[in-house]
């Protein structure tokens, strides 16, 4: 699996669900620690979760997230 997106945990959860709705399996790195002690994962506790996908799904996932981000500015 490769890193697709790093951000706040709540946003990573939304993106994880969005990918799941589109048939893409993803994994959230630091899911538990980012909610219990985010300052341990990353100094300051900011952008503490990473969304990972299979390499074969990377381009499709990136397009889905780009569309989501552009529509939610």
Secondary structure, 3 states (H helix, E strand, C coil): CEEEEEECHHHHHHHHHHHHHCCCCEEEECCCHHHHCHHHHCHHHCCCEEEEECHHHHHHHHHHHHHHHHHCC
